[in-house]
Amino acid sequence: VALELEEMLKDEGAQVIMTRRTDKAVAKTGSKATDIEELQARCDIANAAGSSIFISIHIDSFSNDTAHGTTGYYDADSKHGFKLADAIRKDLIDQIGTSSRGTQPCRFYVVTHSDMPATLVEVAFISNPEEEYMLGSEEGVITVRRSRFTPETAARKAAALRAGLGEKERDGVYSGE
């Protein structure tokens, strides 16, 4: 999902800084890093780059396999963070057909320790059989890819990202996890 978003943003002319491309530690101490050190290392990358926004992309899971939907999280103290999280959540729902779990305030580390509007988005539930299929199937991937390439959806995605920037936009620099 993050790599698809990176490609779409680059196609729209954005500078994208990925905090990681694989499931490997980012902190200088590697696998020996504490959870906080690892999360702070991700924030440090975005903060040092002077990024305009921070998007942390996750796949949700729950013990009850009927849990489903997309959730956007933001720092309760950030008006622009709410706008960013809400716009991205709405766009994801429009594109992949998940239900809405709302836009919720949170105290997640990467959302509260980044210097720019930030969101953590739970795209769908891998523990839900239908959403797991959508996330992992070629058909689901093709649907996401097709949705990126229409002028209407590209414009909507760009607007969704800009919604979180308010007056703090900094030359189209975006950061994602």
N, C-alpha and C positions, 0 to 999 in steps of 0.2 A: 504494500500500500504506500509506504513512504517513498519508495523508488519511483512509483507511478506519479505521485504528487511532485517529486523533484523534476521529473521529465516534463510534466505539464507546465510547471512554473517556468522552467527554462525556455520552453517553447513560447511562452508569453513574454520572454525577455527579462525575467527576474534573475537576480544573482542568488543562488541557493547554497547554503552552507549546511551540510549534513553533519550532525555530531557523531554519527556512526553509520556504517553501511552493512555491517555484519553484527552478529550477536556476541561481540567481543567487548571487553572493558575499554573505557575511554580514559579513565584516570591513569596517571603516570605510574602508579603502583600496580596497575593491571589487575589480575584476579585477586590480589591481596587487599585491594581497596575495600573500605567499608561501603555500605550502601550510600551513606551521605557523601563520601568522597567521590563516588562514581556519579551521583546525581549533580554534585557541584561542578565536576569536570565538564559535564554537558552544558550547564549554565555558563560556565566560564568561556566556552567556545563561542556561544552566541553573544555574550556580553562584550568580549574582546573584539568581535567583528562589528559591533555597533548595529546589530541586526534590528530590523523594524518590527518583526514578530517572531514568536517562538511557537512551533507546533510540535507537540509530542503525540505520536500516534501509537495506539494500543489496540489490542484485541481482547475483549472481555471474556470472562469465564465465571461460571457459577455452578454450584452443586446440583441445582434444579435445572434440567435441560430445557425447560420451557421458557427460561429467561431469554429475552431477545431485545434487540433495538440498538440505537445509537445514542450516545450521551456526550455532551460537550461540557467540560469543566473549566472554570476560570477562577482567578483570585477575586474574592468578594470585594476587595478594595480597588479593583481595576474596572472602570467603566468601559475602557477600550477592550480589555480582556473579555468582558461579557459580550460585547458586540462581535468580536472575533470568534469566540467559541460558538455563539448562537448562529452566526452566518455559516460557519463551516459545518456545524451539525445539520442545519437545514439543507445545505447543498448536498451533503452526503446522503441524506434521506431521499432527496429528489433523484439522485443518481443511482443508488443501489437498492432502493425500495425497502429499506428497513423501517421499523416504526421508531417513533421518537420517545426517548427516555428523558428528554428535557435538557436544559442547560442549567448546570448546578454549580454553586460556589464550592470551592474546595481549599484545602491547605496542602496540596501536593507540592513537594519540594521544587520541582522544576518550574511550576507555575508561579510560586511565590518568591523564588530566588533569581528570576531572570529580570533584566532591567527594561524589558519591553513588554507590550501586551503579549500574553501567553495563553495557550490553551492545551489541555490534555484531552484528546478525543478518543473515546472508546468506540471503534467503528462498528463492531458487531460481536456476538457471542460465539466463540468457537465451541462452547459446550452445548449449543443449540444445533441439532442436526441440520436444519434448513440453512441456518446462517453459516455453519461450518462448510457446507457444500458450496454456498455462494462464494465464500472467501477462498476456497481451495480449488474450485473447478475452473476448467478452461473457459467454460461459458461465462462464469462470473467475472473472470479477468477480462474477457473480450467485451463484456458489457461496460465495465469501467473504462477500458481503453476507448471504446466507441464514443462514450459520453464525453471524453476529453476533446475530441476532434471536431465538434461542431462549433461554429462561431458563437451560437447562443450560449452553450454551456461554458465555453472558454471565457466569455464575457462575464457570465454569472459567477464563475469561480474567482476570477480576478476581483470582481466587486465584493465577494464574500471575504476575501483576504484584506482588501482595502478597508472594509467596514471596521475592522479591529484597529486600524492605524490612527483614525481620527486626525489630529493635527501633528502627529508624531512621525509621519512617514519620512524615511531617510533614504532617498534615492533608490527605492525599489529593492533594498537588500532584505532577503527573507532567510529565516533559519528554520530548519526542521530536524526532528529526531527520527 
